[in-house]
Amino acid sequence: MLVTSTSNERGPTNRAAKEDQDVTAIRIGTRGSTLALAQSGWVQKKLEAQYPDHEIERVIIKTSGDRFTQAPIQSIGGKGIFTKEIEEALLRKEIDLAVHSMKDLPTELPPGLAIVAIPEREDPRDVLVTSGRVTLSGLASGAKVGTGSLRRQAQLLRYRPDLAAVPIRGNIDTRLKKLDTGEVDALVMAAAGLKRIGREARIVEFIADEICVSAVGQGALGLESRQDDPIGEQLSFLHHQATSAEVEAERSFLKRLGGGCHVPVGARARVVAGSLTISGVVAQPDGDLFYRGEISGAAATAAELGRELAERLLSEGADKILK
């Protein structure tokens, strides 16, 4: 694990030393990307407003996903490459709280850790970004579309098999630069990330769910801590029940499939007036084999609905892709 610090973010602190000074502190673990800092900064401000007598710190932790920026996610471990080192810091009690993008979290958490709060979700949709404000249907045949996601690639190629999906890694601004310098003709990205760092003006088109179902947990934050830590109760004011139910259904769907970054899997749940509807997709990377379904029920049965939809797609043949 590599931890860095700036004037506003600090490295690991000694809990005993802080107790000697009679200072109540909450240490937030975060990656150092612009997006991660925006997300953890939002949580920090909420905590500062709620607990003005606390000292709220951020600890920047460099993960495997940050160190190996050129390799495809699938080749360096898939799910967990953006969270493993932060979770290890939690278990060592170097930090009290971790702020994750829910879509980066594996469905199985390390023993002793738990998601203690899920704030209200940002826009979960995928979007198209192009230099000339060209829409998805208007892209020329053979246009190079950059994405680091097999899920996006599969659904994009199913809709427009004449396009060329180009693997791309890097943070949001790095990807935008590759677009602006002509390395690719378009990008498919998460609306939430662009909005959180003030780049929403770059969005050309919100891609309809009928074309591209978003990633499990996309747009949602997960606040993770130790199961026995009282900070869970302190964070309860940030928890959003509807978002939590949506994420629970989506993660249950993914868990039953056993998928991650190695197989194109997408799921999007919506809670309206106590009812939950979840759409799910399992596909081959080229979009050739493609299974999609939808199911509805009570939001209180979110996990069961996610599993049931996964079972349905498996029975229809999705297991052939997963194998």
Buried (B, 14 or more C-beta within 10 A) or exposed (E): BEBEBEEEBBEBBEEEEBEEEEEEBBBBBBBBBBBBBBBBBBBBEBBEEEBEEBBBBBBBBBBBBBEBEEBBBBEBBBBBBBBBBBBBBBEEEBBBBBBBBBBBBBBEBBEEBBBBBBBBBBBBBBBBBBBEEBEBEEBEEEBBBBBBBBBBBBBBBBBBEEBBBBBBBBBBEEBBEBBEEEEBBBBBBBBBBBBBBEBBEBBBBEBEBEBBBBBBBBBBBBBBBBEEBEBBEBBEEBBBEBBBBBBBBBBBBBBBBEBBBBBBBBBBBBBEEEEBBBBBBBBBBBBEBBBBBEBBBEBEBBBBBBBBBBBBBBEEEBBEBBE
